[in-house]
Amino acid sequence: MIFLNQILQGLFLGAYYALIACSLSFLFGVMRIINLAHGSLAVLAAFLLFVLADRFGLSPWLGLIAVVPVMAALGWVLQVLVLERSLKGGLLVPLLSTFGLAIVVDNLLFEGFGADTRSLAPAIGDLAFASWTLSDDVTIGQLDVIILVAAITVLGGLQLFLARTRLGRTIRATAEEPEIVGLIGIDSRAVYALATAIALALAAIAGAFLGLRATFNPYSGGMQLLFAFEAVVIGGFGSLWGTLIGGIVLGIAQNLGAFITPHGFLIAGHGFFLAVLIARLYLAPLADRVRRRGRKVVAA
């Protein structure tokens, strides 16, 4: 039963990883950009919620109503002023631009809030630690269940939005052929700006759950980016349901590593990520060669 508890806790942790990886995967799928400022922007949203809760007594759930549009607007501005211009310089320039943005955001947060850790948990009262006991060895946190439901809802809702709505199909078409869609009257620049706005709105939601489930400080963004990147690589870049699976697998690997040894939490997660990365690098080309040979046999 203790082993089962580790699996369950890994599932809930992985749901958070999927939530924070969602916008990273989405932005790469649309614009082929790896946003290195992603973690820092999620932490920025957590600090905005902290200010609303600490100074104005506003619940983080209500605070999201204000913070999500602010972060979406920031995403639009970020696309117009930074990403749109850097995309013209090749693949490396957006990486350098978002890396520089992460440094700026981290240091501005440090200047404004200092190095102390913060948490949004006090703002939600008993929910922060309330749980259901299934047995002597298995407990389920109520907040963890909310995070799992939120991850499935956000990823599922985004998938439905892309697949079933006209605007979603426009985003997908622009992601596939950004130059050709201009011939049918679609402004790819506006689509990219919208996609970045959506990505930062999703980052705001992830930042909220970061603050609710753990502590954060101005330099927490780097570690959040790392976990998000690992979840996306494990699940497959651009795949939303793959991101959910990747996050859950990463969370379970970390928890099982911690179950084996106290130092195994990060080691197991990074080790599993490295194994998947090596497999993708070496097995994917092999699979492509097998498929090509199969086509030649059929053609013959």
C-alpha positions as CSV (number, residue, x, y, z in Angstrom):
1,M,0.0,0.0,0.0
2,I,2.9,2.3,0.6
3,F,4.0,1.7,-3.0
4,L,0.5,2.5,-4.2
5,N,0.6,5.8,-2.2
6,Q,3.9,6.7,-4.0
7,I,2.2,6.1,-7.4
8,L,-0.8,8.2,-6.5
9,Q,1.4,11.1,-5.2
10,G,3.5,10.9,-8.3
11,L,0.3,11.0,-10.4
12,F,-0.8,14.2,-8.6
13,L,2.7,15.7,-8.9
14,G,2.8,14.8,-12.6
15,A,-0.6,16.6,-13.1
16,Y,1.1,19.8,-11.9
17,Y,4.0,19.2,-14.2
18,A,1.6,18.8,-17.1
19,L,-0.2,22.0,-16.2
20,I,3.0,24.0,-16.1
21,A,4.3,22.3,-19.3
22,C,1.0,22.9,-21.2
23,S,1.8,26.4,-22.5
24,L,5.4,25.5,-23.3
25,S,4.2,22.6,-25.5
26,F,1.4,24.8,-27.0
27,L,3.8,27.6,-28.0
28,F,6.3,25.2,-29.5
29,G,3.5,23.5,-31.5
30,V,2.3,26.8,-32.9
31,M,5.5,28.8,-33.4
32,R,8.3,26.3,-32.9
33,I,9.7,28.4,-30.1
34,I,11.0,27.1,-26.8
35,N,10.2,29.9,-24.4
36,L,13.1,29.9,-21.8
37,A,11.2,32.6,-19.9
38,H,8.3,30.3,-19.3
39,G,9.1,29.4,-15.7
40,S,9.9,33.0,-14.8
41,L,6.6,34.2,-16.2
42,A,4.7,31.6,-14.3
43,V,6.4,32.7,-11.1
44,L,5.5,36.3,-12.0
45,A,1.9,35.3,-12.1
46,A,2.3,33.7,-8.7
47,F,3.7,36.9,-7.3
48,L,0.8,38.9,-8.8
49,L,-1.6,36.6,-7.0
50,F,0.4,36.9,-3.8
51,V,0.1,40.7,-4.0
52,L,-3.7,40.6,-4.5
53,A,-4.0,38.1,-1.6
54,D,-1.6,39.8,0.8
55,R,-2.5,43.4,0.3
56,F,-6.1,43.2,-0.7
57,G,-7.2,40.0,0.9
58,L,-8.4,38.6,-2.5
59,S,-8.7,34.8,-2.8
60,P,-6.2,33.3,-5.4
61,W,-9.2,31.8,-7.1
62,L,-10.8,35.2,-7.6
63,G,-7.3,36.7,-8.3
64,L,-7.0,34.5,-11.3
65,I,-9.9,36.4,-12.9
66,A,-7.6,39.5,-12.9
67,V,-4.2,37.9,-13.4
68,V,-5.1,35.7,-16.4
69,P,-6.1,38.7,-18.6
70,V,-3.1,40.7,-17.5
71,M,-0.7,37.8,-18.4
72,A,-2.5,37.3,-21.7
73,A,-2.0,41.0,-22.5
74,L,1.6,40.6,-21.6
75,G,1.9,37.7,-23.9
76,W,0.5,39.8,-26.8
77,V,3.0,42.6,-26.1
78,L,5.8,40.0,-25.8
79,Q,5.0,38.6,-29.2
80,V,4.8,42.0,-30.9
81,L,7.9,43.5,-29.3
82,V,10.2,40.6,-28.8
83,L,9.3,37.2,-30.4
84,E,8.0,38.5,-33.8
85,R,11.3,40.3,-34.3
86,S,13.5,37.6,-33.0
87,L,11.9,34.9,-35.2
88,K,13.3,36.7,-38.2
89,G,16.8,36.0,-37.0
90,G,16.6,32.2,-37.1
91,L,16.2,29.6,-34.4
92,L,18.8,30.7,-32.0
93,V,17.7,34.3,-31.6
94,P,14.3,33.5,-29.9
95,L,16.2,31.3,-27.4
96,L,18.5,34.1,-26.6
97,S,15.7,36.6,-26.4
98,T,13.6,34.5,-24.0
99,F,16.7,33.6,-22.0
100,G,17.4,37.3,-21.6
101,L,13.7,38.0,-20.7
102,A,13.9,35.3,-18.0
103,I,16.9,37.0,-16.4
104,V,15.2,40.4,-16.5
105,V,12.0,39.0,-14.9
106,D,13.9,37.1,-12.2
107,N,15.9,40.2,-11.2
108,L,12.9,42.6,-11.3
109,L,11.1,40.2,-9.0
110,F,14.1,40.0,-6.7
111,E,14.3,43.8,-6.6
112,G,10.6,44.1,-5.8
113,F,10.1,41.2,-3.4
114,G,13.6,40.2,-2.1
115,A,14.9,36.7,-1.7
116,D,12.3,35.5,0.8
117,T,10.0,32.6,-0.2
118,R,6.3,33.1,-0.5
119,S,3.2,30.9,-0.7
120,L,-0.4,31.2,-1.5
121,A,-1.4,28.4,0.8
122,P,-2.4,30.6,3.7
123,A,-4.9,32.3,1.4
124,I,-7.0,29.1,0.9
125,G,-7.1,28.0,4.5
126,D,-7.6,24.3,5.3
127,L,-7.7,23.4,1.7
128,A,-3.9,23.7,1.5
129,F,-3.5,20.6,3.7
130,A,-6.9,18.9,3.8
131,S,-6.9,15.3,2.6
132,W,-9.0,12.1,2.3
133,T,-7.7,9.0,4.0
134,L,-8.2,5.8,2.0
135,S,-6.2,3.6,4.3
136,D,-3.4,3.8,6.9
137,D,-0.9,4.2,4.1
138,V,-2.8,6.0,1.4
139,T,-4.0,9.6,1.6
140,I,-5.2,11.9,-1.1
141,G,-4.8,15.7,-0.8
142,Q,-7.9,17.7,-1.8
143,L,-5.7,20.3,-3.5
144,D,-3.9,17.6,-5.4
145,V,-7.2,16.4,-6.8
146,I,-8.1,19.9,-7.8
147,I,-4.8,20.2,-9.7
148,L,-5.4,16.9,-11.5
149,V,-8.9,18.0,-12.5
150,A,-7.5,21.4,-13.6
151,A,-4.8,19.7,-15.7
152,I,-7.2,17.4,-17.5
153,T,-9.7,20.3,-18.0
154,V,-7.1,22.8,-19.3
155,L,-5.4,20.3,-21.6
156,G,-8.7,18.8,-22.8
157,G,-10.3,22.2,-23.3
158,L,-7.3,23.4,-25.3
159,Q,-7.4,20.3,-27.4
160,L,-11.1,20.8,-28.1
161,F,-10.5,24.5,-28.9
162,L,-7.8,23.6,-31.4
163,A,-9.8,20.8,-33.0
164,R,-13.4,22.0,-33.0
165,T,-13.4,25.8,-33.3
166,R,-12.8,28.0,-36.3
167,L,-10.2,30.0,-34.4
168,G,-8.5,26.9,-33.2
169,R,-8.3,25.5,-36.8
170,T,-6.9,28.8,-37.9
171,I,-4.1,28.5,-35.3
172,R,-3.3,24.9,-36.4
173,A,-3.3,26.0,-40.1
174,T,-0.9,28.9,-39.3
175,A,1.3,26.5,-37.3
176,E,1.6,24.2,-40.3
177,E,1.9,26.7,-43.2
178,P,2.4,30.3,-41.9
179,E,3.2,31.6,-45.3
180,I,0.5,29.9,-47.3
181,V,-2.4,31.0,-44.9
182,G,-1.7,34.6,-45.9
183,L,-3.0,33.8,-49.4
184,I,-6.5,33.1,-47.9
185,G,-6.6,36.3,-45.8
186,I,-5.2,35.0,-42.5
187,D,-2.8,37.4,-40.7
188,S,-0.2,35.0,-39.2
189,R,1.2,37.8,-37.1
190,A,-2.1,38.3,-35.3
191,V,-2.5,34.5,-34.9
192,Y,1.0,34.3,-33.3
193,A,0.2,37.1,-31.0
194,L,-3.0,35.3,-30.0
195,A,-1.2,32.1,-29.4
196,T,1.4,33.8,-27.2
197,A,-1.4,35.4,-25.2
198,I,-3.1,32.0,-24.7
199,A,0.3,30.5,-23.7
200,L,0.9,33.2,-21.0
201,A,-2.7,32.9,-19.7
202,L,-2.0,29.1,-19.3
203,A,1.3,30.0,-17.5
204,A,-0.7,32.2,-15.1
205,I,-2.9,29.2,-14.1
206,A,0.2,27.1,-13.6
207,G,1.8,29.8,-11.5
208,A,-1.3,29.9,-9.3
209,F,-1.1,26.2,-8.6
210,L,2.7,26.6,-8.0
211,G,1.9,29.1,-5.3
212,L,-0.9,27.0,-3.8
213,R,1.0,23.7,-3.6
214,A,4.5,24.9,-2.7
215,T,6.7,27.9,-1.9
216,F,8.3,30.1,-4.5
217,N,10.8,32.9,-4.8
218,P,12.0,35.2,-7.6
219,Y,14.4,32.6,-8.8
220,S,12.1,29.6,-8.8
221,G,11.4,29.9,-12.5
222,G,14.5,28.0,-13.7
223,M,13.5,24.8,-11.9
224,Q,9.8,25.1,-13.1
225,L,11.1,25.5,-16.7
226,L,13.3,22.4,-16.3
227,F,10.4,20.2,-15.1
228,A,8.1,21.6,-17.8
229,F,10.7,20.9,-20.5
230,E,11.3,17.3,-19.3
231,A,7.5,16.6,-19.3
232,V,7.2,18.0,-22.8
233,V,10.2,15.9,-24.1
234,I,8.9,12.7,-22.5
235,G,5.4,13.3,-23.9
236,G,6.5,14.7,-27.3
237,F,6.8,18.3,-28.3
238,G,3.5,19.8,-29.5
239,S,1.3,17.0,-28.2
240,L,-1.1,18.2,-25.5
241,W,-2.2,14.8,-24.3
242,G,1.4,13.6,-24.6
243,T,2.3,16.5,-22.3
244,L,-0.2,15.2,-19.7
245,I,1.3,11.7,-20.0
246,G,4.8,13.0,-19.9
247,G,4.2,15.0,-16.7
248,I,2.5,12.1,-15.0
249,V,5.3,9.7,-15.9
250,L,7.9,12.2,-14.7
251,G,6.1,12.7,-11.4
252,I,5.8,9.0,-10.8
253,A,9.5,8.4,-11.6
254,Q,10.5,11.1,-9.1
255,N,8.3,9.7,-6.4
256,L,9.5,6.2,-6.9
257,G,13.1,7.5,-6.8
258,A,12.4,9.2,-3.5
259,F,10.8,5.9,-2.2
260,I,14.0,4.0,-3.0
261,T,16.4,6.6,-1.6
262,P,16.0,10.1,-0.1
263,H,18.3,11.5,-2.7
264,G,16.5,9.8,-5.6
265,F,13.7,12.3,-6.2
266,L,15.5,14.5,-8.8
267,I,18.0,11.8,-9.9
268,A,15.2,9.4,-10.9
269,G,13.3,12.1,-12.8
270,H,16.4,13.4,-14.6
271,G,17.5,9.8,-15.3
272,F,14.2,8.9,-16.9
273,F,14.2,12.1,-18.9
274,L,17.7,11.3,-20.2
275,A,16.7,7.8,-21.1
276,V,13.7,9.0,-23.1
277,L,15.8,11.7,-24.8
278,I,18.5,9.2,-25.9
279,A,15.8,6.8,-27.1
280,R,14.2,9.6,-29.2
281,L,17.6,10.6,-30.7
282,Y,18.6,7.1,-31.7
283,L,15.4,5.2,-32.2
284,A,13.4,7.8,-34.2
285,P,15.9,7.8,-37.1
286,L,15.9,4.0,-37.1
287,A,12.1,3.9,-37.2
288,D,12.2,6.3,-40.2
289,R,14.6,4.1,-42.1
290,V,12.4,1.0,-41.4
291,R,9.4,2.9,-42.7
292,R,11.2,4.0,-45.9
293,R,12.4,0.5,-46.5
294,G,8.8,-0.8,-46.1
295,R,7.6,1.7,-48.6
296,K,10.2,0.6,-51.1
297,V,9.2,-3.1,-50.7
298,V,5.5,-2.2,-51.2
299,A,6.3,-0.1,-54.3
300,A,8.4,-3.0,-55.7
